[in-house]
Amino acid sequence: MPHRTLPVATGPETTGHVATGPETTGLVATGPETTGPETTGREHIGPEPTSPAPDGDEHTPHAWIAPLVATVLTLPLAFVAFIGVALSPMACDPCSGPRSAEFSADFVPAFWTFLVGLVLPLGLLVTSWALPRRRRHTARRLTTAALAPLSVVLLYLLFLGLVDWP
């Protein structure tokens, strides 16, 4: 029985032929028309890898820990501080007349300063999450993550300092 060769598509740059016959069942014959490397099944798919990343541009696998800890601390702390600020007018419940008016004159701007100031810890949290997960941004990420709960405490202390307590 004569041998026949059937064309087989093996890739964009190679062509192979399947030799059929009693002694060559299913073998791929490559000849001078092959222009690319042989395939082993473990080829790199996608663009060729480039040179290593520049110094400080490596991916940091645990970069999410600092923003997560800061978020877990900051959000409940801000909530508790807000409750404390919102309930603080009860300190002047027994006040009457001019003392009550004086307390209200101090409390209202301090309350709005605290509320608007809560944008700062929120911005720090967003920044700590949004920084790229690269080694060169580690110090910035840790700094913004640490400043978020600290800024809530400082805002509460600022509120306490702005109000003239009875």
Phi and psi restraints in degrees (value plus and minus 20) as a CYANA .aco file:
   2 PRO   PHI     -95.3   -55.3
   2 PRO   PSI     132.0   172.0
   3 HIS   PHI    -102.4   -62.4
   3 HIS   PSI     117.3   157.3
   4 ARG   PHI    -135.5   -95.5
   4 ARG   PSI     131.0   171.0
   5 THR   PHI    -141.6  -101.6
   5 THR   PSI     104.7   144.7
   6 LEU   PHI    -126.8   -86.8
   6 LEU   PSI     119.2   159.2
   7 PRO   PHI     -90.1   -50.1
   7 PRO   PSI     120.7   160.7
   8 VAL   PHI    -151.8  -111.8
   8 VAL   PSI     112.4   152.4
   9 ALA   PHI    -104.0   -64.0
   9 ALA   PSI      97.8   137.8
  10 THR   PHI    -134.8   -94.8
  10 THR   PSI     -17.8    22.2
  11 GLY   PHI     134.2   174.2
  11 GLY   PSI     151.3   191.3
  12 PRO   PHI     -88.8   -48.8
  12 PRO   PSI     -46.0    -6.0
  13 GLU   PHI    -129.0   -89.0
  13 GLU   PSI     -22.6    17.4
  14 THR   PHI    -145.6  -105.6
  14 THR   PSI     133.2   173.2
  15 THR   PHI    -152.2  -112.2
  15 THR   PSI     119.1   159.1
  16 GLY   PHI    -150.8  -110.8
  16 GLY   PSI     147.7   187.7
  17 HIS   PHI    -150.0  -110.0
  17 HIS   PSI     119.5   159.5
  18 VAL   PHI    -113.3   -73.3
  18 VAL   PSI     102.2   142.2
  19 ALA   PHI    -108.1   -68.1
  19 ALA   PSI     109.3   149.3
  20 THR   PHI    -138.3   -98.3
  20 THR   PSI     128.0   168.0
  21 GLY   PHI     138.4   178.4
  21 GLY   PSI     159.3   199.3
  22 PRO   PHI     -84.7   -44.7
  22 PRO   PSI     -55.5   -15.5
  23 GLU   PHI    -121.8   -81.8
  23 GLU   PSI     -25.4    14.6
  24 THR   PHI    -149.6  -109.6
  24 THR   PSI      34.3    74.3
  25 THR   PHI     -93.7   -53.7
  25 THR   PSI      96.1   136.1
  26 GLY   PHI      54.7    94.7
  26 GLY   PSI      -7.2    32.8
  27 LEU   PHI    -102.8   -62.8
  27 LEU   PSI     126.8   166.8
  28 VAL   PHI    -119.2   -79.2
  28 VAL   PSI     103.7   143.7
  29 ALA   PHI    -120.6   -80.6
  29 ALA   PSI     108.5   148.5
  30 THR   PHI    -132.1   -92.1
  30 THR   PSI     125.6   165.6
  31 GLY   PHI    -153.0  -113.0
  31 GLY   PSI    -181.2  -141.2
  32 PRO   PHI     -85.5   -45.5
  32 PRO   PSI     -35.0     5.0
  33 GLU   PHI     -98.2   -58.2
  33 GLU   PSI     -27.7    12.3
  34 THR   PHI     -91.9   -51.9
  34 THR   PSI     107.2   147.2
  35 THR   PHI    -135.7   -95.7
  35 THR   PSI     -26.7    13.3
  36 GLY   PHI    -142.8  -102.8
  36 GLY   PSI     157.2   197.2
  37 PRO   PHI     -93.2   -53.2
  37 PRO   PSI     137.6   177.6
  38 GLU   PHI     -92.6   -52.6
  38 GLU   PSI     129.3   169.3
  39 THR   PHI    -112.3   -72.3
  39 THR   PSI     119.8   159.8
  40 THR   PHI    -134.6   -94.6
  40 THR   PSI     -25.3    14.7
  41 GLY   PHI      71.3   111.3
  41 GLY   PSI     -23.5    16.5
  42 ARG   PHI    -142.0  -102.0
  42 ARG   PSI      14.2    54.2
  43 GLU   PHI     -93.1   -53.1
  43 GLU   PSI     133.4   173.4
  44 HIS   PHI     -96.3   -56.3
  44 HIS   PSI     105.8   145.8
  45 ILE   PHI    -119.6   -79.6
  45 ILE   PSI     112.5   152.5
  46 GLY   PHI      87.5   127.5
  46 GLY   PSI    -189.8  -149.8
  47 PRO   PHI     -87.5   -47.5
  47 PRO   PSI     132.3   172.3
  48 GLU   PHI     -83.0   -43.0
  48 GLU   PSI     120.9   160.9
  49 PRO   PHI     -82.5   -42.5
  49 PRO   PSI     122.9   162.9
  50 THR   PHI    -115.6   -75.6
  50 THR   PSI    -192.8  -152.8
  51 SER   PHI     -85.1   -45.1
  51 SER   PSI     143.1   183.1
  52 PRO   PHI     -79.2   -39.2
  52 PRO   PSI     137.4   177.4
  53 ALA   PHI     -83.3   -43.3
  53 ALA   PSI     127.0   167.0
  54 PRO   PHI     -80.9   -40.9
  54 PRO   PSI     139.8   179.8
  55 ASP   PHI     -76.5   -36.5
  55 ASP   PSI     111.2   151.2
  56 GLY   PHI      66.9   106.9
  56 GLY   PSI     -22.0    18.0
  57 ASP   PHI    -125.3   -85.3
  57 ASP   PSI      -5.9    34.1
  58 GLU   PHI     -95.6   -55.6
  58 GLU   PSI     131.0   171.0
  59 HIS   PHI     -90.5   -50.5
  59 HIS   PSI     115.7   155.7
  60 THR   PHI    -121.5   -81.5
  60 THR   PSI      93.4   133.4
  61 PRO   PHI     -89.7   -49.7
  61 PRO   PSI     -47.4    -7.4
  62 HIS   PHI    -127.8   -87.8
  62 HIS   PSI       9.9    49.9
  63 ALA   PHI     -91.0   -51.0
  63 ALA   PSI     -34.8     5.2
  64 TRP   PHI    -101.1   -61.1
  64 TRP   PSI     -32.7     7.3
  65 ILE   PHI     -88.1   -48.1
  65 ILE   PSI     -68.0   -28.0
  66 ALA   PHI     -82.5   -42.5
  66 ALA   PSI     -66.7   -26.7
  67 PRO   PHI     -83.3   -43.3
  67 PRO   PSI     -54.3   -14.3
  68 LEU   PHI     -86.9   -46.9
  68 LEU   PSI     -65.7   -25.7
  69 VAL   PHI     -82.3   -42.3
  69 VAL   PSI     -62.6   -22.6
  70 ALA   PHI     -82.9   -42.9
  70 ALA   PSI     -60.7   -20.7
  71 THR   PHI     -85.5   -45.5
  71 THR   PSI     -64.3   -24.3
  72 VAL   PHI     -84.4   -44.4
  72 VAL   PSI     -51.5   -11.5
  73 LEU   PHI    -103.1   -63.1
  73 LEU   PSI     -63.0   -23.0
  74 THR   PHI     -91.2   -51.2
  74 THR   PSI     -66.4   -26.4
  75 LEU   PHI     -84.3   -44.3
  75 LEU   PSI     -67.9   -27.9
  76 PRO   PHI     -86.2   -46.2
  76 PRO   PSI     -56.1   -16.1
  77 LEU   PHI     -83.3   -43.3
  77 LEU   PSI     -61.3   -21.3
  78 ALA   PHI     -85.6   -45.6
  78 ALA   PSI     -58.3   -18.3
  79 PHE   PHI     -84.7   -44.7
  79 PHE   PSI     -65.9   -25.9
  80 VAL   PHI     -84.7   -44.7
  80 VAL   PSI     -60.5   -20.5
  81 ALA   PHI     -84.4   -44.4
  81 ALA   PSI     -60.0   -20.0
  82 PHE   PHI     -83.7   -43.7
  82 PHE   PSI     -61.7   -21.7
  83 ILE   PHI     -81.7   -41.7
  83 ILE   PSI     -62.2   -22.2
  84 GLY   PHI     -82.4   -42.4
  84 GLY   PSI     -60.5   -20.5
  85 VAL   PHI     -88.9   -48.9
  85 VAL   PSI     -61.7   -21.7
  86 ALA   PHI     -88.4   -48.4
  86 ALA   PSI     -51.3   -11.3
  87 LEU   PHI    -109.2   -69.2
  87 LEU   PSI     -28.3    11.7
  88 SER   PHI     -85.2   -45.2
  88 SER   PSI     -43.5    -3.5
  89 PRO   PHI     -82.7   -42.7
  89 PRO   PSI     -38.4     1.6
  90 MET   PHI     -87.0   -47.0
  90 MET   PSI     -34.3     5.7
  91 ALA   PHI     -84.8   -44.8
  91 ALA   PSI     -43.7    -3.7
  92 CYS   PHI    -129.8   -89.8
  92 CYS   PSI       4.1    44.1
  93 ASP   PHI     -80.0   -40.0
  93 ASP   PSI     -61.7   -21.7
  94 PRO   PHI     -97.5   -57.5
  94 PRO   PSI     -26.8    13.2
  95 CYS   PHI     -89.3   -49.3
  95 CYS   PSI     129.6   169.6
  96 SER   PHI    -164.5  -124.5
  96 SER   PSI     139.2   179.2
  97 GLY   PHI      44.2    84.2
  97 GLY   PSI    -151.9  -111.9
  98 PRO   PHI     -86.4   -46.4
  98 PRO   PSI     -50.1   -10.1
  99 ARG   PHI     -87.3   -47.3
  99 ARG   PSI     -58.2   -18.2
 100 SER   PHI     -86.1   -46.1
 100 SER   PSI     -61.1   -21.1
 101 ALA   PHI     -86.1   -46.1
 101 ALA   PSI     -58.9   -18.9
 102 GLU   PHI     -85.7   -45.7
 102 GLU   PSI     -62.2   -22.2
 103 PHE   PHI     -83.0   -43.0
 103 PHE   PSI     -64.2   -24.2
 104 SER   PHI     -83.0   -43.0
 104 SER   PSI     -57.3   -17.3
 105 ALA   PHI     -85.6   -45.6
 105 ALA   PSI     -51.5   -11.5
 106 ASP   PHI    -103.0   -63.0
 106 ASP   PSI     -56.9   -16.9
 107 PHE   PHI     -89.8   -49.8
 107 PHE   PSI     -64.9   -24.9
 108 VAL   PHI     -79.5   -39.5
 108 VAL   PSI     -70.9   -30.9
 109 PRO   PHI     -85.5   -45.5
 109 PRO   PSI     -54.8   -14.8
 110 ALA   PHI     -86.4   -46.4
 110 ALA   PSI     -59.1   -19.1
 111 PHE   PHI     -82.0   -42.0
 111 PHE   PSI     -67.1   -27.1
 112 TRP   PHI     -89.7   -49.7
 112 TRP   PSI     -51.1   -11.1
 113 THR   PHI     -84.0   -44.0
 113 THR   PSI     -62.8   -22.8
 114 PHE   PHI     -83.7   -43.7
 114 PHE   PSI     -67.5   -27.5
 115 LEU   PHI     -81.9   -41.9
 115 LEU   PSI     -66.8   -26.8
 116 VAL   PHI     -88.2   -48.2
 116 VAL   PSI     -53.7   -13.7
 117 GLY   PHI     -86.5   -46.5
 117 GLY   PSI     -40.7    -0.7
 118 LEU   PHI     -85.3   -45.3
 118 LEU   PSI     -32.7     7.3
 119 VAL   PHI     -85.8   -45.8
 119 VAL   PSI     -51.3   -11.3
 120 LEU   PHI     -82.7   -42.7
 120 LEU   PSI     -73.3   -33.3
 121 PRO   PHI     -82.7   -42.7
 121 PRO   PSI     -55.0   -15.0
 122 LEU   PHI     -83.0   -43.0
 122 LEU   PSI     -64.6   -24.6
 123 GLY   PHI     -83.3   -43.3
 123 GLY   PSI     -57.8   -17.8
 124 LEU   PHI     -86.3   -46.3
 124 LEU   PSI     -59.6   -19.6
 125 LEU   PHI     -85.0   -45.0
 125 LEU   PSI     -65.4   -25.4
 126 VAL   PHI     -81.8   -41.8
 126 VAL   PSI     -61.1   -21.1
 127 THR   PHI     -84.1   -44.1
 127 THR   PSI     -62.8   -22.8
 128 SER   PHI     -85.1   -45.1
 128 SER   PSI     -52.3   -12.3
 129 TRP   PHI     -97.1   -57.1
 129 TRP   PSI     -53.9   -13.9
 130 ALA   PHI    -103.9   -63.9
 130 ALA   PSI     -36.9     3.1
 131 LEU   PHI     -81.8   -41.8
 131 LEU   PSI     120.5   160.5
 132 PRO   PHI     -79.3   -39.3
 132 PRO   PSI     127.5   167.5
 133 ARG   PHI    -101.9   -61.9
 133 ARG   PSI      39.1    79.1
 134 ARG   PHI    -137.4   -97.4
 134 ARG   PSI     133.4   173.4
 135 ARG   PHI     -81.5   -41.5
 135 ARG   PSI     -54.4   -14.4
 136 ARG   PHI     -88.2   -48.2
 136 ARG   PSI     -37.0     3.0
 137 HIS   PHI    -119.8   -79.8
 137 HIS   PSI     -13.9    26.1
 138 THR   PHI     -81.8   -41.8
 138 THR   PSI     -65.1   -25.1
 139 ALA   PHI     -84.0   -44.0
 139 ALA   PSI     -62.1   -22.1
 140 ARG   PHI     -84.1   -44.1
 140 ARG   PSI     -62.0   -22.0
 141 ARG   PHI     -83.8   -43.8
 141 ARG   PSI     -64.7   -24.7
 142 LEU   PHI     -85.7   -45.7
 142 LEU   PSI     -58.8   -18.8
 143 THR   PHI     -85.6   -45.6
 143 THR   PSI     -68.1   -28.1
 144 THR   PHI     -86.6   -46.6
 144 THR   PSI     -55.6   -15.6
 145 ALA   PHI     -87.1   -47.1
 145 ALA   PSI     -58.0   -18.0
 146 ALA   PHI     -94.4   -54.4
 146 ALA   PSI     -52.6   -12.6
 147 LEU   PHI     -94.6   -54.6
 147 LEU   PSI     -42.1    -2.1
 148 ALA   PHI     -82.1   -42.1
 148 ALA   PSI     -75.6   -35.6
 149 PRO   PHI     -88.9   -48.9
 149 PRO   PSI     -52.0   -12.0
 150 LEU   PHI     -83.7   -43.7
 150 LEU   PSI     -56.9   -16.9
 151 SER   PHI     -87.8   -47.8
 151 SER   PSI     -50.9   -10.9
 152 VAL   PHI     -85.6   -45.6
 152 VAL   PSI     -64.3   -24.3
 153 VAL   PHI     -82.9   -42.9
 153 VAL   PSI     -63.4   -23.4
 154 LEU   PHI     -85.4   -45.4
 154 LEU   PSI     -57.2   -17.2
 155 LEU   PHI     -83.6   -43.6
 155 LEU   PSI     -60.7   -20.7
 156 TYR   PHI     -86.0   -46.0
 156 TYR   PSI     -62.0   -22.0
 157 LEU   PHI     -84.3   -44.3
 157 LEU   PSI     -56.8   -16.8
 158 LEU   PHI     -83.2   -43.2
 158 LEU   PSI     -63.8   -23.8
 159 PHE   PHI     -78.9   -38.9
 159 PHE   PSI     -66.7   -26.7
 160 LEU   PHI     -81.9   -41.9
 160 LEU   PSI     -54.2   -14.2
 161 GLY   PHI     -95.5   -55.5
 161 GLY   PSI     -48.2    -8.2
 162 LEU   PHI     -98.0   -58.0
 162 LEU   PSI     -45.0    -5.0
 163 VAL   PHI    -113.4   -73.4
 163 VAL   PSI     115.1   155.1
 164 ASP   PHI    -108.6   -68.6
 164 ASP   PSI      79.9   119.9
 165 TRP   PHI     -95.7   -55.7
 165 TRP   PSI     123.9   163.9
